[in-house]
């Protein structure tokens, strides 16, 4: 079986496609680690707002604790043949601390997590590094953001 592979996209096309995913996808895989290095992975709903991904999850969940403790997250959008990987820093908010505009934007897209029980926290992931590729022919040039700055 031969797989037909499209020609590689330009960096500008990868950035455009990545922003389209961030603006339109609903869920993202979130990878965190505990203070002793134990990995944890699960999907969460998100919204793209103000250049970051806003997540909500129970404050005391493994993910909530890990995000608050480490201040970093690794996120994955898409399938293995159309992938966006985001590494970012985390700003954590309790439901009492979250800016109203962030919580309301999340509620419009998903649900009002301020009313969830157990108490949910909000976590704004600001991208520091973004990589995007579809096939092996896009591995070169897959890094489209470094140190929080778009390279393309």
Rosetta constraint file for C-alpha pairs under 8 A:
AtomPair CA 5 CA 135 HARMONIC 7.25 0.50
AtomPair CA 7 CA 137 HARMONIC 7.40 0.50
AtomPair CA 8 CA 135 HARMONIC 7.87 0.50
AtomPair CA 8 CA 137 HARMONIC 5.84 0.50
AtomPair CA 8 CA 138 HARMONIC 5.34 0.50
AtomPair CA 9 CA 13 HARMONIC 5.80 0.50
AtomPair CA 9 CA 14 HARMONIC 6.24 0.50
AtomPair CA 9 CA 138 HARMONIC 7.17 0.50
AtomPair CA 10 CA 14 HARMONIC 6.29 0.50
AtomPair CA 11 CA 15 HARMONIC 6.21 0.50
AtomPair CA 11 CA 141 HARMONIC 7.15 0.50
AtomPair CA 11 CA 144 HARMONIC 6.81 0.50
AtomPair CA 11 CA 152 HARMONIC 5.56 0.50
AtomPair CA 12 CA 16 HARMONIC 6.18 0.50
AtomPair CA 12 CA 152 HARMONIC 5.60 0.50
AtomPair CA 13 CA 17 HARMONIC 6.02 0.50
AtomPair CA 14 CA 18 HARMONIC 5.94 0.50
AtomPair CA 14 CA 132 HARMONIC 6.54 0.50
AtomPair CA 14 CA 133 HARMONIC 7.59 0.50
AtomPair CA 14 CA 144 HARMONIC 7.63 0.50
AtomPair CA 15 CA 19 HARMONIC 6.13 0.50
AtomPair CA 15 CA 144 HARMONIC 6.76 0.50
AtomPair CA 15 CA 152 HARMONIC 7.02 0.50
AtomPair CA 16 CA 20 HARMONIC 6.18 0.50
AtomPair CA 17 CA 21 HARMONIC 6.29 0.50
AtomPair CA 18 CA 22 HARMONIC 6.23 0.50
AtomPair CA 18 CA 84 HARMONIC 6.76 0.50
AtomPair CA 18 CA 132 HARMONIC 7.18 0.50
AtomPair CA 19 CA 23 HARMONIC 6.07 0.50
AtomPair CA 20 CA 24 HARMONIC 6.06 0.50
AtomPair CA 21 CA 25 HARMONIC 5.30 0.50
AtomPair CA 21 CA 77 HARMONIC 7.78 0.50
AtomPair CA 22 CA 47 HARMONIC 7.59 0.50
AtomPair CA 22 CA 48 HARMONIC 5.73 0.50
AtomPair CA 22 CA 53 HARMONIC 7.92 0.50
AtomPair CA 23 CA 47 HARMONIC 7.23 0.50
AtomPair CA 23 CA 48 HARMONIC 5.59 0.50
AtomPair CA 26 CA 45 HARMONIC 5.58 0.50
AtomPair CA 26 CA 46 HARMONIC 5.85 0.50
AtomPair CA 26 CA 47 HARMONIC 6.91 0.50
AtomPair CA 27 CA 43 HARMONIC 6.41 0.50
AtomPair CA 27 CA 44 HARMONIC 5.45 0.50
AtomPair CA 27 CA 45 HARMONIC 4.24 0.50
AtomPair CA 27 CA 46 HARMONIC 5.72 0.50
AtomPair CA 27 CA 77 HARMONIC 7.65 0.50
AtomPair CA 28 CA 43 HARMONIC 5.42 0.50
AtomPair CA 28 CA 44 HARMONIC 5.58 0.50
AtomPair CA 28 CA 45 HARMONIC 6.34 0.50
AtomPair CA 28 CA 46 HARMONIC 6.84 0.50
AtomPair CA 28 CA 75 HARMONIC 6.43 0.50
AtomPair CA 28 CA 76 HARMONIC 5.85 0.50
AtomPair CA 28 CA 77 HARMONIC 5.31 0.50
AtomPair CA 29 CA 41 HARMONIC 6.84 0.50
AtomPair CA 29 CA 42 HARMONIC 5.59 0.50
AtomPair CA 29 CA 43 HARMONIC 4.24 0.50
AtomPair CA 29 CA 44 HARMONIC 6.42 0.50
AtomPair CA 29 CA 75 HARMONIC 5.46 0.50
AtomPair CA 29 CA 76 HARMONIC 5.01 0.50
AtomPair CA 29 CA 77 HARMONIC 6.54 0.50
AtomPair CA 30 CA 41 HARMONIC 5.59 0.50
AtomPair CA 30 CA 42 HARMONIC 5.50 0.50
AtomPair CA 30 CA 43 HARMONIC 5.80 0.50
AtomPair CA 30 CA 44 HARMONIC 6.77 0.50
AtomPair CA 30 CA 73 HARMONIC 6.85 0.50
AtomPair CA 30 CA 74 HARMONIC 6.04 0.50
AtomPair CA 30 CA 75 HARMONIC 4.72 0.50
AtomPair CA 30 CA 76 HARMONIC 6.75 0.50
AtomPair CA 31 CA 39 HARMONIC 7.10 0.50
AtomPair CA 31 CA 40 HARMONIC 5.71 0.50
AtomPair CA 31 CA 41 HARMONIC 4.48 0.50
AtomPair CA 31 CA 42 HARMONIC 6.82 0.50
AtomPair CA 31 CA 73 HARMONIC 6.05 0.50
AtomPair CA 31 CA 74 HARMONIC 5.07 0.50
AtomPair CA 31 CA 75 HARMONIC 6.07 0.50
AtomPair CA 32 CA 39 HARMONIC 5.84 0.50
AtomPair CA 32 CA 40 HARMONIC 5.30 0.50
AtomPair CA 32 CA 41 HARMONIC 6.50 0.50
AtomPair CA 32 CA 63 HARMONIC 6.53 0.50
AtomPair CA 32 CA 66 HARMONIC 6.03 0.50
AtomPair CA 32 CA 67 HARMONIC 6.64 0.50
AtomPair CA 32 CA 72 HARMONIC 7.43 0.50
AtomPair CA 32 CA 73 HARMONIC 5.51 0.50
AtomPair CA 32 CA 74 HARMONIC 6.64 0.50
AtomPair CA 33 CA 37 HARMONIC 5.24 0.50
AtomPair CA 33 CA 38 HARMONIC 5.22 0.50
AtomPair CA 33 CA 39 HARMONIC 4.34 0.50
AtomPair CA 33 CA 40 HARMONIC 5.85 0.50
AtomPair CA 33 CA 66 HARMONIC 5.90 0.50
AtomPair CA 33 CA 70 HARMONIC 7.59 0.50
AtomPair CA 34 CA 38 HARMONIC 5.14 0.50
AtomPair CA 34 CA 39 HARMONIC 6.58 0.50
AtomPair CA 34 CA 40 HARMONIC 7.82 0.50
AtomPair CA 34 CA 65 HARMONIC 7.85 0.50
AtomPair CA 34 CA 66 HARMONIC 5.21 0.50
AtomPair CA 34 CA 69 HARMONIC 7.69 0.50
AtomPair CA 34 CA 70 HARMONIC 7.55 0.50
AtomPair CA 35 CA 66 HARMONIC 7.33 0.50
AtomPair CA 35 CA 69 HARMONIC 7.06 0.50
AtomPair CA 35 CA 70 HARMONIC 7.05 0.50
AtomPair CA 40 CA 62 HARMONIC 7.56 0.50
AtomPair CA 40 CA 63 HARMONIC 7.12 0.50
AtomPair CA 41 CA 63 HARMONIC 7.97 0.50
AtomPair CA 44 CA 55 HARMONIC 6.73 0.50
AtomPair CA 44 CA 56 HARMONIC 7.40 0.50
AtomPair CA 44 CA 57 HARMONIC 7.52 0.50
AtomPair CA 45 CA 55 HARMONIC 6.22 0.50
AtomPair CA 45 CA 56 HARMONIC 7.24 0.50
AtomPair CA 45 CA 110 HARMONIC 7.50 0.50
AtomPair CA 46 CA 53 HARMONIC 6.10 0.50
AtomPair CA 46 CA 54 HARMONIC 5.33 0.50
AtomPair CA 46 CA 55 HARMONIC 4.77 0.50
AtomPair CA 46 CA 56 HARMONIC 7.38 0.50
AtomPair CA 46 CA 106 HARMONIC 7.47 0.50
AtomPair CA 47 CA 53 HARMONIC 5.60 0.50
AtomPair CA 47 CA 54 HARMONIC 5.32 0.50
AtomPair CA 47 CA 55 HARMONIC 7.06 0.50
AtomPair CA 47 CA 105 HARMONIC 7.85 0.50
AtomPair CA 47 CA 106 HARMONIC 6.29 0.50
AtomPair CA 47 CA 109 HARMONIC 7.25 0.50
AtomPair CA 48 CA 52 HARMONIC 5.64 0.50
AtomPair CA 48 CA 53 HARMONIC 4.65 0.50
AtomPair CA 48 CA 54 HARMONIC 6.40 0.50
AtomPair CA 49 CA 53 HARMONIC 6.24 0.50
AtomPair CA 49 CA 54 HARMONIC 6.87 0.50
AtomPair CA 49 CA 102 HARMONIC 7.82 0.50
AtomPair CA 51 CA 126 HARMONIC 6.81 0.50
AtomPair CA 51 CA 127 HARMONIC 7.77 0.50
AtomPair CA 52 CA 124 HARMONIC 6.17 0.50
AtomPair CA 52 CA 125 HARMONIC 5.40 0.50
AtomPair CA 52 CA 126 HARMONIC 4.57 0.50
AtomPair CA 52 CA 127 HARMONIC 6.43 0.50
AtomPair CA 53 CA 124 HARMONIC 5.59 0.50
AtomPair CA 53 CA 125 HARMONIC 5.07 0.50
AtomPair CA 53 CA 126 HARMONIC 6.66 0.50
AtomPair CA 54 CA 102 HARMONIC 7.79 0.50
AtomPair CA 54 CA 106 HARMONIC 7.47 0.50
AtomPair CA 54 CA 122 HARMONIC 6.80 0.50
AtomPair CA 54 CA 123 HARMONIC 5.66 0.50
AtomPair CA 54 CA 124 HARMONIC 4.42 0.50
AtomPair CA 54 CA 125 HARMONIC 6.33 0.50
AtomPair CA 55 CA 122 HARMONIC 5.68 0.50
AtomPair CA 55 CA 123 HARMONIC 5.11 0.50
AtomPair CA 55 CA 124 HARMONIC 6.34 0.50
AtomPair CA 55 CA 125 HARMONIC 7.79 0.50
AtomPair CA 56 CA 113 HARMONIC 6.78 0.50
AtomPair CA 56 CA 120 HARMONIC 6.29 0.50
AtomPair CA 56 CA 121 HARMONIC 5.64 0.50
AtomPair CA 56 CA 122 HARMONIC 4.51 0.50
AtomPair CA 56 CA 123 HARMONIC 6.19 0.50
AtomPair CA 57 CA 61 HARMONIC 7.16 0.50
AtomPair CA 57 CA 63 HARMONIC 7.36 0.50
AtomPair CA 57 CA 64 HARMONIC 6.10 0.50
AtomPair CA 57 CA 120 HARMONIC 5.20 0.50
AtomPair CA 57 CA 121 HARMONIC 5.73 0.50
AtomPair CA 57 CA 122 HARMONIC 6.78 0.50
AtomPair CA 58 CA 64 HARMONIC 6.09 0.50
AtomPair CA 58 CA 117 HARMONIC 7.96 0.50
AtomPair CA 58 CA 118 HARMONIC 6.25 0.50
AtomPair CA 58 CA 119 HARMONIC 5.73 0.50
AtomPair CA 58 CA 120 HARMONIC 3.95 0.50
AtomPair CA 58 CA 121 HARMONIC 5.83 0.50
AtomPair CA 59 CA 64 HARMONIC 4.91 0.50
AtomPair CA 59 CA 65 HARMONIC 6.57 0.50
AtomPair CA 59 CA 94 HARMONIC 7.45 0.50
AtomPair CA 59 CA 118 HARMONIC 7.85 0.50
AtomPair CA 59 CA 119 HARMONIC 6.11 0.50
AtomPair CA 59 CA 120 HARMONIC 5.03 0.50
AtomPair CA 59 CA 121 HARMONIC 4.90 0.50
AtomPair CA 60 CA 64 HARMONIC 5.86 0.50
AtomPair CA 60 CA 65 HARMONIC 5.84 0.50
AtomPair CA 61 CA 65 HARMONIC 6.10 0.50
AtomPair CA 62 CA 66 HARMONIC 6.05 0.50
AtomPair CA 63 CA 67 HARMONIC 5.98 0.50
AtomPair CA 64 CA 68 HARMONIC 6.20 0.50
AtomPair CA 64 CA 121 HARMONIC 7.05 0.50
AtomPair CA 65 CA 69 HARMONIC 6.03 0.50
AtomPair CA 66 CA 70 HARMONIC 5.89 0.50
AtomPair CA 66 CA 71 HARMONIC 7.87 0.50
AtomPair CA 67 CA 71 HARMONIC 5.40 0.50
AtomPair CA 67 CA 72 HARMONIC 6.21 0.50
AtomPair CA 67 CA 73 HARMONIC 6.69 0.50
AtomPair CA 67 CA 90 HARMONIC 6.73 0.50
AtomPair CA 67 CA 92 HARMONIC 7.50 0.50
AtomPair CA 67 CA 123 HARMONIC 7.52 0.50
AtomPair CA 68 CA 90 HARMONIC 7.52 0.50
AtomPair CA 68 CA 91 HARMONIC 7.88 0.50
AtomPair CA 68 CA 92 HARMONIC 5.96 0.50
AtomPair CA 71 CA 89 HARMONIC 5.63 0.50
AtomPair CA 71 CA 90 HARMONIC 4.67 0.50
AtomPair CA 71 CA 91 HARMONIC 6.90 0.50
AtomPair CA 71 CA 92 HARMONIC 7.92 0.50
AtomPair CA 72 CA 87 HARMONIC 7.47 0.50
AtomPair CA 72 CA 88 HARMONIC 5.69 0.50
AtomPair CA 72 CA 89 HARMONIC 4.46 0.50
AtomPair CA 72 CA 90 HARMONIC 5.27 0.50
AtomPair CA 72 CA 125 HARMONIC 7.71 0.50
AtomPair CA 73 CA 87 HARMONIC 5.94 0.50
AtomPair CA 73 CA 88 HARMONIC 5.54 0.50
AtomPair CA 73 CA 89 HARMONIC 6.46 0.50
AtomPair CA 73 CA 90 HARMONIC 6.88 0.50
AtomPair CA 73 CA 125 HARMONIC 7.14 0.50
AtomPair CA 74 CA 85 HARMONIC 7.23 0.50
AtomPair CA 74 CA 86 HARMONIC 5.72 0.50
AtomPair CA 74 CA 87 HARMONIC 4.56 0.50
AtomPair CA 74 CA 88 HARMONIC 6.52 0.50
AtomPair CA 75 CA 85 HARMONIC 5.74 0.50
AtomPair CA 75 CA 86 HARMONIC 4.98 0.50
AtomPair CA 75 CA 87 HARMONIC 6.36 0.50
AtomPair CA 76 CA 83 HARMONIC 7.11 0.50
AtomPair CA 76 CA 84 HARMONIC 5.77 0.50
AtomPair CA 76 CA 85 HARMONIC 4.67 0.50
AtomPair CA 76 CA 86 HARMONIC 6.35 0.50
AtomPair CA 77 CA 83 HARMONIC 5.93 0.50
AtomPair CA 77 CA 84 HARMONIC 5.13 0.50
AtomPair CA 77 CA 85 HARMONIC 6.55 0.50
AtomPair CA 78 CA 82 HARMONIC 5.78 0.50
AtomPair CA 78 CA 83 HARMONIC 4.97 0.50
AtomPair CA 78 CA 84 HARMONIC 6.51 0.50
AtomPair CA 79 CA 83 HARMONIC 5.59 0.50
AtomPair CA 80 CA 134 HARMONIC 7.41 0.50
AtomPair CA 81 CA 133 HARMONIC 7.33 0.50
AtomPair CA 81 CA 134 HARMONIC 4.51 0.50
AtomPair CA 81 CA 135 HARMONIC 5.87 0.50
AtomPair CA 82 CA 132 HARMONIC 7.51 0.50
AtomPair CA 82 CA 133 HARMONIC 5.91 0.50
AtomPair CA 82 CA 134 HARMONIC 4.19 0.50
AtomPair CA 82 CA 135 HARMONIC 7.53 0.50
AtomPair CA 83 CA 132 HARMONIC 5.56 0.50
AtomPair CA 83 CA 133 HARMONIC 5.59 0.50
AtomPair CA 83 CA 134 HARMONIC 6.16 0.50
AtomPair CA 84 CA 130 HARMONIC 7.00 0.50
AtomPair CA 84 CA 131 HARMONIC 5.72 0.50
AtomPair CA 84 CA 132 HARMONIC 4.44 0.50
AtomPair CA 84 CA 133 HARMONIC 6.89 0.50
AtomPair CA 85 CA 130 HARMONIC 5.65 0.50
AtomPair CA 85 CA 131 HARMONIC 5.17 0.50
AtomPair CA 85 CA 132 HARMONIC 6.41 0.50
AtomPair CA 86 CA 127 HARMONIC 6.11 0.50
AtomPair CA 86 CA 128 HARMONIC 7.50 0.50
AtomPair CA 86 CA 129 HARMONIC 5.83 0.50
AtomPair CA 86 CA 130 HARMONIC 4.63 0.50
AtomPair CA 86 CA 131 HARMONIC 6.67 0.50
AtomPair CA 87 CA 127 HARMONIC 5.75 0.50
AtomPair CA 87 CA 128 HARMONIC 5.78 0.50
AtomPair CA 87 CA 129 HARMONIC 5.12 0.50
AtomPair CA 87 CA 130 HARMONIC 6.47 0.50
AtomPair CA 88 CA 125 HARMONIC 5.52 0.50
AtomPair CA 88 CA 126 HARMONIC 5.06 0.50
AtomPair CA 88 CA 127 HARMONIC 4.16 0.50
AtomPair CA 88 CA 128 HARMONIC 4.87 0.50
AtomPair CA 88 CA 129 HARMONIC 6.71 0.50
AtomPair CA 89 CA 125 HARMONIC 5.47 0.50
AtomPair CA 89 CA 126 HARMONIC 5.31 0.50
AtomPair CA 89 CA 127 HARMONIC 6.67 0.50
AtomPair CA 89 CA 128 HARMONIC 6.98 0.50
AtomPair CA 90 CA 123 HARMONIC 6.20 0.50
AtomPair CA 90 CA 124 HARMONIC 5.51 0.50
AtomPair CA 90 CA 125 HARMONIC 4.59 0.50
AtomPair CA 90 CA 126 HARMONIC 6.41 0.50
AtomPair CA 91 CA 123 HARMONIC 5.69 0.50
AtomPair CA 91 CA 124 HARMONIC 5.12 0.50
AtomPair CA 91 CA 125 HARMONIC 6.59 0.50
AtomPair CA 91 CA 126 HARMONIC 7.99 0.50
AtomPair CA 92 CA 121 HARMONIC 7.16 0.50
AtomPair CA 92 CA 122 HARMONIC 5.97 0.50
AtomPair CA 92 CA 123 HARMONIC 4.60 0.50
AtomPair CA 92 CA 124 HARMONIC 6.50 0.50
AtomPair CA 93 CA 97 HARMONIC 5.33 0.50
AtomPair CA 93 CA 98 HARMONIC 5.05 0.50
AtomPair CA 93 CA 121 HARMONIC 5.74 0.50
AtomPair CA 93 CA 122 HARMONIC 5.09 0.50
AtomPair CA 93 CA 123 HARMONIC 6.21 0.50
AtomPair CA 94 CA 98 HARMONIC 6.04 0.50
AtomPair CA 94 CA 120 HARMONIC 7.06 0.50
AtomPair CA 94 CA 121 HARMONIC 4.57 0.50
AtomPair CA 94 CA 122 HARMONIC 6.25 0.50
AtomPair CA 95 CA 113 HARMONIC 7.74 0.50
AtomPair CA 95 CA 114 HARMONIC 5.29 0.50
AtomPair CA 95 CA 119 HARMONIC 7.27 0.50
AtomPair CA 95 CA 120 HARMONIC 6.33 0.50
AtomPair CA 95 CA 121 HARMONIC 5.47 0.50
AtomPair CA 95 CA 122 HARMONIC 6.80 0.50
AtomPair CA 96 CA 114 HARMONIC 7.91 0.50
AtomPair CA 98 CA 102 HARMONIC 6.88 0.50
AtomPair CA 98 CA 103 HARMONIC 6.49 0.50
AtomPair CA 98 CA 122 HARMONIC 6.75 0.50
AtomPair CA 99 CA 103 HARMONIC 6.52 0.50
AtomPair CA 100 CA 104 HARMONIC 5.95 0.50
AtomPair CA 101 CA 105 HARMONIC 6.07 0.50
AtomPair CA 102 CA 106 HARMONIC 6.25 0.50
AtomPair CA 103 CA 107 HARMONIC 6.13 0.50
AtomPair CA 103 CA 112 HARMONIC 7.08 0.50
AtomPair CA 103 CA 113 HARMONIC 7.56 0.50
AtomPair CA 103 CA 114 HARMONIC 7.41 0.50
AtomPair CA 103 CA 122 HARMONIC 7.97 0.50
AtomPair CA 104 CA 108 HARMONIC 6.19 0.50
AtomPair CA 104 CA 112 HARMONIC 7.23 0.50
AtomPair CA 105 CA 109 HARMONIC 6.57 0.50
AtomPair CA 106 CA 110 HARMONIC 5.93 0.50
AtomPair CA 106 CA 111 HARMONIC 6.77 0.50
AtomPair CA 106 CA 112 HARMONIC 6.99 0.50
AtomPair CA 107 CA 111 HARMONIC 4.24 0.50
AtomPair CA 107 CA 112 HARMONIC 4.29 0.50
AtomPair CA 107 CA 113 HARMONIC 6.96 0.50
AtomPair CA 108 CA 112 HARMONIC 7.80 0.50
AtomPair CA 112 CA 116 HARMONIC 7.25 0.50
AtomPair CA 113 CA 120 HARMONIC 6.04 0.50
AtomPair CA 113 CA 121 HARMONIC 7.92 0.50
AtomPair CA 114 CA 119 HARMONIC 7.27 0.50
AtomPair CA 114 CA 120 HARMONIC 6.51 0.50
AtomPair CA 115 CA 119 HARMONIC 7.60 0.50
AtomPair CA 116 CA 120 HARMONIC 6.19 0.50
AtomPair CA 126 CA 148 HARMONIC 7.96 0.50
AtomPair CA 127 CA 148 HARMONIC 5.93 0.50
AtomPair CA 128 CA 145 HARMONIC 6.92 0.50
AtomPair CA 128 CA 146 HARMONIC 5.92 0.50
AtomPair CA 128 CA 147 HARMONIC 4.84 0.50
AtomPair CA 128 CA 148 HARMONIC 3.95 0.50
AtomPair CA 128 CA 149 HARMONIC 7.36 0.50
AtomPair CA 129 CA 143 HARMONIC 7.41 0.50
AtomPair CA 129 CA 144 HARMONIC 7.61 0.50
AtomPair CA 129 CA 145 HARMONIC 4.93 0.50
AtomPair CA 129 CA 146 HARMONIC 4.58 0.50
AtomPair CA 129 CA 147 HARMONIC 6.05 0.50
AtomPair CA 129 CA 148 HARMONIC 6.16 0.50
AtomPair CA 130 CA 143 HARMONIC 5.92 0.50
AtomPair CA 130 CA 144 HARMONIC 5.66 0.50
AtomPair CA 130 CA 145 HARMONIC 4.79 0.50
AtomPair CA 130 CA 146 HARMONIC 6.84 0.50
AtomPair CA 131 CA 142 HARMONIC 5.04 0.50
AtomPair CA 131 CA 143 HARMONIC 4.25 0.50
AtomPair CA 131 CA 144 HARMONIC 5.62 0.50
AtomPair CA 131 CA 145 HARMONIC 6.96 0.50
AtomPair CA 132 CA 142 HARMONIC 5.10 0.50
AtomPair CA 132 CA 143 HARMONIC 6.60 0.50
AtomPair CA 132 CA 144 HARMONIC 7.04 0.50
AtomPair CA 133 CA 138 HARMONIC 5.29 0.50
AtomPair CA 133 CA 139 HARMONIC 6.25 0.50
AtomPair CA 133 CA 142 HARMONIC 5.64 0.50
AtomPair CA 134 CA 138 HARMONIC 6.31 0.50
AtomPair CA 135 CA 139 HARMONIC 7.09 0.50
AtomPair CA 138 CA 142 HARMONIC 6.16 0.50
AtomPair CA 143 CA 151 HARMONIC 7.78 0.50
AtomPair CA 144 CA 150 HARMONIC 5.89 0.50
AtomPair CA 144 CA 151 HARMONIC 5.17 0.50
AtomPair CA 144 CA 152 HARMONIC 6.16 0.50
AtomPair CA 145 CA 149 HARMONIC 5.33 0.50
AtomPair CA 145 CA 150 HARMONIC 4.26 0.50
AtomPair CA 145 CA 151 HARMONIC 5.28 0.50
AtomPair CA 145 CA 152 HARMONIC 7.76 0.50
AtomPair CA 146 CA 150 HARMONIC 6.60 0.50
AtomPair CA 146 CA 151 HARMONIC 6.90 0.50
